[in-house]
Amino acid sequence: MRRVIEFRTFADDVVTARNQDFKLPETYTWIRTGRGYQMASDALYALFSLGASGWLRHGLHTRFIGQERLAREAQGYFLYINHTQTTGDPFLPSQLDRKRRAYVVASPSNLSVPFFGKLLPMLGALPLPNTRQGMKEFRQAIAYRVGQNQSVAIFPEAHVWPYYTGIRPFSDASFQFAVDTGKPVYCATVTYQRGRRGRVERTVFVDGPFYPDDTLSRPAKRRKLAEQVYCQMRKNAKKNTVEVIRYVQRKEEA
């Protein structure tokens, strides 16, 4: 029988970290350019990418369709992904585009994970800030990374819902980064199919680029980009053929 998860709203956390309310220290630094730190970061990222390749291929049985779109991209870009795996999702950006470093916008709670959490910034995690000054530095860090012709991955649904086969409604707020930098937007839609011997396999569809529409106001540009990505993800979500977990919306009590 399929596992069933009940939810109240699409913003529910169905998977939580041990320290879900973890806050970044006020002294947190999003950009570190020291030579020693960068060398250690590059070495760790190379090991991470190798492990990610093995896990995605043999552990989650993942294949990619359209990833050549990213390989052809000449500049930094934003990559939006639906959030359906706790460990598999952070591995995706590094495997979709091997020619550049991938940075991933993440919840601060991920940094609270014992040992591994401390390594996440070296692997490219960009934790969300909790102060006005932090938000300013966070935005600067994102602009800096795409300006280096790297990629910045964002999970617009915010919360991970394992094996969810729909696309949850999401805010257009994160699309402001593309509007402010003028960089292209791509999306990657994770879908699930029944494979050989009954195993569950994943197919990730890559689409784009989408660009800010310069004929519109800044808020309208952001909304249009979000709508384009959402509609494309919804279209690809129809290619799911297996439901590992059934999500049931709990009725509100009168």
CORPESUL-V291030 format. One record per residue. N is the residue number from 1. RES is the residue in one letter. PSI is psi in whole degrees, -180 to 180 (NA if undefined). OMEGA is omega as a letter, one per 30 degrees, with the letter a starting at -180 (* if undefined). Layout:
BEGIN
n->(N/N)
res->(RES/RES)
psi->(PSI/PSI)
omega->(OMEGA/OMEGA)
END
This chain:
BEGIN
n->(1/2/3/4/5/6/7/8/9/10/11/12/13/14/15/16/17/18/19/20/21/22/23/24/25/26/27/28/29/30/31/32/33/34/35/36/37/38/39/40/41/42/43/44/45/46/47/48/49/50/51/52/53/54/55/56/57/58/59/60/61/62/63/64/65/66/67/68/69/70/71/72/73/74/75/76/77/78/79/80/81/82/83/84/85/86/87/88/89/90/91/92/93/94/95/96/97/98/99/100/101/102/103/104/105/106/107/108/109/110/111/112/113/114/115/116/117/118/119/120/121/122/123/124/125/126/127/128/129/130/131/132/133/134/135/136/137/138/139/140/141/142/143/144/145/146/147/148/149/150/151/152/153/154/155/156/157/158/159/160/161/162/163/164/165/166/167/168/169/170/171/172/173/174/175/176/177/178/179/180/181/182/183/184/185/186/187/188/189/190/191/192/193/194/195/196/197/198/199/200/201/202/203/204/205/206/207/208/209/210/211/212/213/214/215/216/217/218/219/220/221/222/223/224/225/226/227/228/229/230/231/232/233/234/235/236/237/238/239/240/241/242/243/244/245/246/247/248/249/250/251/252/253/254)
res->(M/R/R/V/I/E/F/R/T/F/A/D/D/V/V/T/A/R/N/Q/D/F/K/L/P/E/T/Y/T/W/I/R/T/G/R/G/Y/Q/M/A/S/D/A/L/Y/A/L/F/S/L/G/A/S/G/W/L/R/H/G/L/H/T/R/F/I/G/Q/E/R/L/A/R/E/A/Q/G/Y/F/L/Y/I/N/H/T/Q/T/T/G/D/P/F/L/P/S/Q/L/D/R/K/R/R/A/Y/V/V/A/S/P/S/N/L/S/V/P/F/F/G/K/L/L/P/M/L/G/A/L/P/L/P/N/T/R/Q/G/M/K/E/F/R/Q/A/I/A/Y/R/V/G/Q/N/Q/S/V/A/I/F/P/E/A/H/V/W/P/Y/Y/T/G/I/R/P/F/S/D/A/S/F/Q/F/A/V/D/T/G/K/P/V/Y/C/A/T/V/T/Y/Q/R/G/R/R/G/R/V/E/R/T/V/F/V/D/G/P/F/Y/P/D/D/T/L/S/R/P/A/K/R/R/K/L/A/E/Q/V/Y/C/Q/M/R/K/N/A/K/K/N/T/V/E/V/I/R/Y/V/Q/R/K/E/E/A)
psi->(146/144/145/132/127/143/156/-50/165/-8/5/146/112/-13/126/151/166/-38/72/-28/21/134/144/145/153/-21/9/139/123/-27/119/122/9/143/-45/-43/-43/-39/-43/-40/-45/-42/-43/-39/-39/-42/-42/-45/-38/-45/-37/-39/-45/-42/-44/-40/-48/-26/-44/1/60/137/156/140/123/8/-17/-21/-39/-37/-31/-15/129/-14/173/156/170/137/120/131/138/149/98/4/135/-50/-32/-34/-45/-21/-23/-51/-37/-23/-22/-28/102/-11/-3/163/143/131/142/124/127/159/140/-26/-25/-29/-13/-8/129/135/-66/-35/-34/-21/-17/-43/-34/-24/-4/8/135/90/144/138/167/12/162/-43/-39/-40/-38/-46/-36/-46/-38/-39/-41/-46/-37/-45/-45/-27/-22/6/28/176/150/118/139/136/93/-22/-15/-51/140/129/101/129/19/135/3/-176/117/148/141/158/155/4/-43/-15/-7/-28/-43/-38/-44/-34/-17/15/155/160/136/162/149/122/119/126/163/136/160/124/-157/144/28/3/156/128/160/140/128/120/126/130/157/-177/154/139/151/137/107/-6/-6/164/165/-48/-38/-36/-47/-45/-42/-43/-45/-41/-40/-45/-44/-45/-40/-41/-42/-41/-46/-30/-20/-11/1/135/1/144/103/-42/131/127/125/125/125/133/137/137/141/NA)
omega->(l/l/l/l/l/l/l/l/l/l/a/l/l/l/a/l/a/l/a/a/a/l/l/l/a/a/a/a/a/a/l/a/l/a/a/l/a/l/l/l/a/a/l/a/l/l/l/a/l/l/l/a/a/a/a/a/a/a/a/l/a/l/a/l/l/a/l/l/a/l/a/a/a/a/l/a/l/a/a/a/l/a/a/l/a/a/a/a/l/l/a/a/a/a/l/a/a/a/a/l/l/l/a/l/a/l/l/a/l/a/a/l/a/l/a/a/a/a/a/l/l/l/l/l/l/a/a/a/l/l/l/l/l/l/l/a/l/l/l/l/l/l/l/a/l/l/l/a/l/l/l/a/a/l/a/l/l/a/l/l/a/l/l/a/l/l/a/l/l/a/l/a/a/l/l/l/l/l/a/a/a/a/a/l/l/l/l/a/l/l/a/l/l/a/a/l/l/a/l/l/a/l/a/a/l/a/a/g/l/a/l/a/a/l/a/l/a/l/a/l/a/a/a/l/l/l/l/a/a/a/l/l/l/l/a/a/l/a/l/l/l/l/a/l/l/l/a/l/a/l/l/l/a/*)
END
